[in-house]
Every structure is written in C-alpha cells, then in structure tokens.
Amino acid sequence: MNRRLLALAALCALPLGASGCSSVGLAAGPPGTLTVVASFYPLQWVAQQVGGDAVRVSSLTPSGAEPHDLELSLRQTRIVGDADLVLYLSGFQPAVDAAVAARAPAHVLDAATTANLVSFASEGAAATPSPASNAASGPLDPHFWLDPTRLARLAEAVGAELAQLDPANAAGYQSRAAATSADLAALDADYAQGLASCQRHELVTAHAAFGYLADRYQLHQLGIAGLEPDAQPSGARLREVSDIVRRTQVTTIFFERLVSPKVAETLASDLGIASAVLDPIEGLSDPASDYRGVMRQNLATLRTALGCS
C-alpha cells in the first residue's frame, strides 16, 4: 500500500479542458445594450440572470476550460478595456488581474468585495473558517459560489451596478436581481433540507474547492490536494487521507470534470470504495445545464454518497 501511495503522489491532476487563449469577443446587441465581460462561468451566469435581454455577456474563459489556467491574448486584453462592465474575482485568475490593471476599465465589479472570502483548514477532516487573521491561516479560498447565499449577494451587487450604468432599465435589473436571489435562497433551502440527516459528513475531494459548501451545510471537507486543482499530493497526504477514509467509513471519493481523475479514482480503487463526480462549477462542461442544474446534480450525488434520508 505504501508503494502504491507513493506512485499516486507522482500523478499530476492534468487539465482536461482547453487552457489556452479563449475566443471571447464582445457580443453585439441592439444600440444601447450594455456589454458585460465576466471572467469565468459562475460570474457569467449571474450577469446573464440579472442582465437579461438588456445586456450582452461574454466570458473570458471558454466553455469546458479550467479557469485557473486562463491566458489572455492582446485582443482579449483590449476587450476587457472596452466592456461597459467587467465582472471578475481578484486573485483567482492572474491573467485577468493583469488585464484589469493594464486596461483600467471604467466600470469593474470585483466579486471578492461581496463574497467575504475566508481561509479553510487545509489538513485534517474539518473545513472551518479561519479566525480573523486570514493571512496567518493560509490563502483565501476563492470558490465562494458553491455557497448559494454568497452568490446571491453578488447578484444583488450586479443588479445595483447595472442599474447605475443604465438607469432607464434599472427596474428590470433590480427585479431580476431579486428573482435570482430568491432562486438561490430556494437552492440553499434544498441543500439544507437534503443534507440535514445523513449517515456520514466527510467530503473527500480531489481538489479542496468545497470549503464554503461544507461550512454552509455542516460537512467536513478533506481535500487530497489543495486549492490549486493541479497540485500533486504528497505520499504523507495520501496516507493521511487513506487513514481518515478508513476511520470514518467514507464510501466515495469525489473528483471533478475539468482535471484528470486519476489520483482520486486510483486511491478509491485501492481503498475499495466508489468514486464520483462532484462539480466545483468553475466552468460549464454541459451546455444543456446551468449553475442551478449542476448544483442540484451535486446535491443528488452528495445525498447518495453520504447516505442522507
């Protein structure tokens, strides 16, 4: 088993989606239509829900691509400067941070200003918010959208920003922001009810992207790797995860769609348990679905794996 764990430690979570420059352009619309550039999918979804037909939304990250690895062409950097509104998450995609700094768009909304980002424990089974001093507790976790209540706050901020930019359509933006918040509140309630009575509460994931979800619904995240999806776990970390899996009788190890599942699947096989997809929704790989659909699929997956009644 030790030899197997050391071999696993050498496997890298290679991206499955494209990671080069996207083909984003500013979507054309009727005269007077606002153009919004979002840096990756969850922010794009919010902008589309709140903006409706009054805006044209483009994403810098192509569909099905891993957003951590995004690179931008000079053309895309110019697009950032030309948009009526740029919606991004500072510290998540260095290329976008650089483009915003270089082009200085007139109107920018940084999702970090509404998300209240925190650090989560990186070792052991518990995922808990850091104390007040985040710097002493490790890097901030960017994956706030996996807590619907935090994403709802962003929807309200987007509504307010669009209303300020386009006063003639302010009522529509505000109404759609309220409706989006209500949809996210209903999703939050479904999660709270669906995960209220479960046999297990340990959430073993290939990528430690689920801290906000775990904290919101009183689960315990155990990431094989850290916040970066392509990080390679050490042999010691794999042994630690294996010990906790055995001790807590975990039945499933989760991996995601946009990076290689090899480490998670091999470890699950070695331990004689199942592996399954739990999507961090960093990108959208199924064009027939959307943020709410993926979140509901995640809930169904969690209920099965955790033995919820």
PyMOL commands that set and color helices and strands:
alter all, ss='L'
color gray80, all
select helices_A, chain A and resi 2-9+41-54+67-69+74-82+94-103+112-115+134-136+144-146+148-165+167-194+211-216+235-248+262-271+291-306
alter helices_A, ss='H'
color red, helices_A
select strands_A, chain A and resi 34-38+55-59+85-88+108-110+202-205+220-223+252-255+274-277
alter strands_A, ss='S'
color yellow, strands_A
deselect
rebuild
show_as cartoon
